[in-house]
Every structure is written in C-alpha cells, then in structure tokens.
Amino acid sequence: MEIKAKKSLGQHFLASKQALDRIISASSIEPGEEVLEIGPGTGILTAALIAAGAKVTAVEKDERAAALLNEKLSEDISAGRLKLVQGDVLETSPMMDGKFAIVANIPYYITGAILETFLERGPRPTRMILLVQKEVAERIIAADGKESVLSISVKAFGTPRIAARVPRGAFVPPPKVDSAVISVSSIGDQRFSDAGLQPDLFFRAVKAGFAHKRKLLIRNLEAICPKEKLEGMWLELGLDKKARAEDIGVETWFDIASKIAAGL
C-alpha cells in the first residue's frame, strides 16, 4: 500500500536517511522514553524513533496514512511500542502520561499553532525537535538579531537552536523551500515562576509591544501602560527610548512585563 502526498494537508514525506539520522541524533532518545510524533505520514521517522528505543504516540490526520501505518507497523502496535491516533493533533488531546518529548516532521502551515498549543497551553513536553521551514527556524532563534513574537514566545519557555539544515530534495514531493531541524530544550515555566508572572500578562505586553513594527516600543506599550510609568521604567532598566520591540531580548521582556503587571 502506497499513498501520495496531499497538498491540502501540507504533506512532504521525508525520504532522506541522512536527514532522518540528523533528527534522531538531535532527539537524544532515552530507552523507554515517551515521544509524541505529529503527522507520521509513511512512518519513516516513526520506525526510527521506535528503533532508538522510544515509546511512540503518533497522531495522524490523514486517514490513508493512518491505515498504512496500522498495516506497516502492526507488530509495534501489538507490542505496545506504538500507539496510533487518527485525528487532528490541534483538536485531539493525546493523553501523555508524565514526561514526554515531541519529535516530528510537521506541515509548515501549522508550525505556529503547534508551538503555541504545546508551549503555552500544554500538555508541555520536556523538549521539542521539529523539522520546519528553514526561514521559520531562523526566525525562532532570531538569526538576524531581530526578535519577533514567535521567537520571544519560544524563548520564554525553552532554549531553541538549529540542530541541522535539511535541503528540499530530502522530501517527496520536494517543497519549494529548504528546511531545518529545530531543537527546543529545557522546556518549562521556570522563567514565569522566577518573575512571579502569569503567561497571559507576559504575552499581553509582548503582543502590545509588537503591535506596530515601525513604532518605538515605548509608544506601542502606551496602549496598556501610562506614559509616565513607562518613562520611569525605561530609565530604571536603562533602555534606549528609540528601541523597537525587535531589539529587546527575552530577559528584558520579562522585566518589562513584570513592571507593567505590577501596576495593573
């Protein structure tokens, strides 16, 4: 049984052993570790994760792919090494008991939704290793030195890095752009606990700060905080009044958000 990639689902099946090895290497799987795989497709990564010792829960939206995996990996399912869930991971809540990692080749168009769902809402993994569009991976780590809502959102919960770059020819069919393996490690809410800050208040400040890219950060934040308080805050934190949201690192964002929240 073979299946063709569906454009409507953003499917690009991994077909490179070199790329597969890079993902497994970046994953650092421990024997018996629980792993959630999103969009297993033809099962090439699924089989490699199982071979590395992982206990995999794979969530597949495509009924054809789910049927293929049921047939192809039936022994792993019977042995309890693989649990296959047919459904949309953004609508299905697979019950992951205790600690787990996410390792997946995800459709480009749901990258933001996957990160938001599992970092901000939970259940929260200990780490994520995702094969994503190269430009998105570079935005997450702020490769050009310019932060974004996406990069700050990821850095608030974990430590991102690009583990490997994967050419478009590693997929069938090949996408129009290159990809990268991004690793987000040490995921947790420690930064929020240390700052005594709720995530919703943090992201309220971040989203207000990035609301108008061309405006100065201090002006954008006037939408949620009095001008006089912001000017005092800028002086206290030693911030440049000409700074824009993209110039501010995650640690300083926590300082800003904490001071704004204290006045609410």
C-alpha positions as MATLAB code, in Angstrom:
seq = 'MEIKAKKSLGQHFLASKQALDRIISASSIEPGEEVLEIGPGTGILTAALIAAGAKVTAVEKDERAAALLNEKLSEDISAGRLKLVQGDVLETSPMMDGKFAIVANIPYYITGAILETFLERGPRPTRMILLVQKEVAERIIAADGKESVLSISVKAFGTPRIAARVPRGAFVPPPKVDSAVISVSSIGDQRFSDAGLQPDLFFRAVKAGFAHKRKLLIRNLEAICPKEKLEGMWLELGLDKKARAEDIGVETWFDIASKIAAGL';
ca = [
       0.000    0.000    0.000;
       1.360    3.394   -1.022;
      -0.049    6.898   -0.651;
       0.599   10.160   -2.447;
       1.156   13.366   -0.520;
      -1.893   15.601   -0.171;
      -1.185   19.258   -0.899;
      -4.196   20.283    1.209;
      -2.541   18.722    4.276;
       0.846   20.265    3.565;
       2.394   16.802    3.254;
       6.039   16.382    2.248;
       7.216   12.895    3.181;
      10.773   12.567    4.482;
      12.838   10.361    2.172;
      16.451   11.026    3.183;
      18.313    8.732    5.572;
      20.843   11.481    6.269;
      18.069   13.881    7.324;
      16.429   11.126    9.359;
      19.699   10.399   11.176;
      20.063   14.105   11.993;
      16.607   14.224   13.558;
      17.253   11.101   15.642;
      20.644   12.449   16.731;
      19.099   15.781   17.784;
      16.340   13.926   19.647;
      18.702   12.148   22.095;
      16.088    9.470   22.784;
      16.377    7.565   26.060;
      15.244    3.893   26.075;
      11.566    3.705   27.006;
      11.055    7.465   26.656;
       7.563    8.654   25.717;
       7.551   10.513   22.396;
       4.677   12.263   20.650;
       5.028   12.303   16.868;
       2.786   14.641   14.884;
       1.946   13.698   11.300;
       3.918   10.442   10.941;
       2.949   10.110    7.271;
       4.555    6.992    5.801;
       6.206    6.084    9.106;
       9.896    6.506    8.284;
      10.522    8.679   11.353;
       8.149    6.587   13.466;
      10.134    3.415   12.795;
      13.421    5.202   13.521;
      12.107    6.545   16.837;
      10.971    3.063   17.861;
      14.349    1.619   16.818;
      16.015    4.253   19.021;
      14.037    2.928   21.991;
      11.151    5.388   22.134;
       7.595    4.515   23.077;
       5.718    6.474   20.415;
       2.262    8.022   20.300;
       1.709    9.089   16.693;
      -1.176   11.386   15.738;
      -2.081   11.313   12.039;
      -4.831   13.420   10.459;
      -4.785   11.627    7.088;
      -6.970    8.503    7.167;
      -4.940    6.939    4.331;
      -1.663    7.375    6.201;
      -3.207    6.055    9.417;
      -4.383    2.931    7.569;
      -0.915    2.482    6.047;
       0.757    2.738    9.461;
      -1.710    0.313   11.021;
      -0.631   -2.220    8.406;
       3.071   -1.351    8.177;
       3.777   -1.104   11.916;
       1.238   -3.621   13.214;
       3.866   -5.536   15.211;
       4.962   -2.374   17.026;
       1.334   -1.533   17.799;
       0.703   -5.044   19.148;
       3.882   -4.911   21.255;
       2.903   -1.555   22.781;
       5.807    0.309   21.215;
       3.425    2.428   19.133;
       0.045    3.970   19.836;
      -1.599    5.322   16.693;
      -4.234    8.055   16.968;
      -6.180    9.069   13.864;
      -7.134   12.736   14.153;
      -6.009   16.361   14.147;
      -3.431   16.962   16.894;
      -4.745   20.519   17.324;
      -8.195   19.124   18.123;
      -7.219   15.794   19.691;
      -5.602   15.700   23.123;
      -3.462   12.547   23.247;
      -3.053   11.516   26.885;
       0.679   11.685   27.500;
       1.473   10.305   30.951;
       4.288   12.116   32.712;
       7.296   13.449   30.849;
       7.401   13.261   27.063;
       9.199   14.752   24.073;
       7.777   15.847   20.725;
       9.678   14.749   17.625;
       8.033   15.446   14.280;
       8.195   16.453   10.642;
       5.239   18.829   10.761;
       3.352   20.567    7.943;
       4.802   24.066    7.605;
       1.427   25.764    7.887;
       0.748   24.533   11.445;
       4.192   25.296   12.923;
       2.972   28.339   14.852;
      -0.140   26.543   16.084;
       1.900   23.529   17.269;
       4.317   25.734   19.205;
       1.513   27.760   20.777;
      -0.540   24.687   21.672;
       2.225   22.729   23.394;
       4.289   25.569   24.867;
       1.563   27.921   26.064;
      -1.428   25.634   26.645;
       0.047   22.211   27.263;
       0.468   19.398   27.905;
       4.027   20.733   27.840;
       6.844   18.451   26.614;
      10.345   18.458   28.098;
      11.736   19.226   24.644;
      10.653   19.534   21.016;
      12.575   18.511   17.916;
      10.753   19.724   14.829;
      11.528   19.678   11.127;
      10.285   23.068    9.925;
      10.779   25.624    7.174;
      14.338   26.997    7.372;
      13.189   30.618    7.445;
      10.864   29.876   10.382;
      13.674   28.156   12.293;
      15.867   31.210   11.719;
      13.086   33.492   12.961;
      12.691   31.410   16.122;
      16.360   31.745   17.050;
      16.431   35.361   15.758;
      19.363   34.536   13.479;
      19.438   38.131   12.202;
      19.437   39.563   15.729;
      15.841   40.735   15.393;
      13.296   39.229   17.778;
       9.626   38.564   16.969;
       6.515   37.459   18.831;
       7.378   33.923   17.669;
      10.989   33.981   18.900;
      10.120   35.562   22.255;
       7.226   33.112   22.735;
       9.514   30.111   22.232;
      12.397   31.538   24.293;
      10.031   32.306   27.178;
       9.503   28.555   27.635;
      12.701   26.940   26.373;
      16.057   27.201   24.623;
      15.885   26.960   20.820;
      18.720   26.126   18.448;
      19.035   24.926   14.884;
      20.368   21.360   15.076;
      20.638   20.706   11.336;
      19.714   22.068    7.940;
      17.802   19.855    5.518;
      17.629   20.525    1.754;
      14.304   20.440   -0.071;
      15.454   17.373   -2.001;
      15.167   15.288    1.188;
      11.375   15.156    0.760;
       8.830   13.625   -1.593;
       7.441   15.737   -3.119;
      10.140   18.375   -2.531;
       8.818   21.636   -1.043;
       9.728   24.983   -2.607;
      11.998   25.911    0.317;
      14.684   24.285    2.452;
      14.031   23.023    5.970;
      15.825   22.874    9.304;
      15.686   20.728   12.418;
      14.976   22.996   15.361;
      15.504   21.774   18.902;
      13.765   23.481   21.822;
      15.238   22.136   25.058;
      14.708   22.752   28.788;
      11.026   23.496   28.255;
       9.159   24.682   31.322;
       7.637   27.671   33.071;
      10.639   28.468   35.288;
      11.062   31.959   33.849;
       7.462   32.785   34.740;
       7.851   31.362   38.253;
      11.063   33.315   38.824;
       9.385   36.518   37.651;
       6.164   35.815   39.578;
       4.345   36.455   36.321;
       1.386   34.759   34.645;
       1.917   33.884   30.954;
      -1.185   35.807   29.853;
       0.186   39.041   31.347;
       3.589   38.429   29.762;
       2.126   37.856   26.311;
      -0.197   40.832   26.682;
       2.882   43.033   26.967;
       4.763   41.258   24.165;
       1.867   41.441   21.713;
       1.263   45.111   22.529;
       4.961   45.814   22.016;
       4.984   44.204   18.577;
       1.590   45.609   17.511;
       3.113   48.227   15.187;
       6.570   47.199   13.986;
       7.663   50.652   12.827;
       6.710   52.395   16.054;
       9.041   52.700   19.017;
       8.439   50.088   21.716;
       7.707   52.665   24.408;
       4.974   54.167   22.210;
       3.388   50.786   21.465;
       3.232   49.967   25.177;
       1.299   53.163   25.912;
      -1.756   51.150   24.809;
      -1.527   49.127   28.055;
       0.535   51.290   30.422;
       0.612   55.036   31.301;
       3.306   57.059   29.531;
       4.762   58.388   32.795;
       5.226   54.898   34.218;
       6.879   53.697   31.012;
       9.345   56.574   31.037;
      10.320   55.756   34.626;
      10.625   52.078   33.718;
      12.871   52.876   30.740;
      15.144   54.903   32.996;
      15.245   52.174   35.659;
      16.019   49.408   33.158;
      18.476   51.518   31.178;
      16.571   51.077   27.924;
      17.046   53.133   24.784;
      13.940   55.231   24.108;
      14.483   54.597   20.399;
      14.360   50.811   20.857;
      11.805   48.816   18.927;
      10.232   45.562   20.095;
      12.540   43.510   17.867;
      15.603   44.927   19.674;
      14.585   43.566   23.092;
      15.716   40.133   24.350;
      13.563   37.714   26.317;
      15.067   38.539   29.739;
      14.300   42.235   29.320;
      10.801   41.386   28.129;
      10.229   39.640   31.457;
      11.459   42.759   33.272;
       9.132   44.998   31.258;
       6.106   42.698   31.575;
       6.634   42.262   35.333;
       6.726   46.015   35.922;
       3.639   46.592   33.773;
       1.770   43.769   35.556;
       2.684   45.231   38.960;
       0.730   48.335   38.068;
      -2.447   46.539   36.979;
];
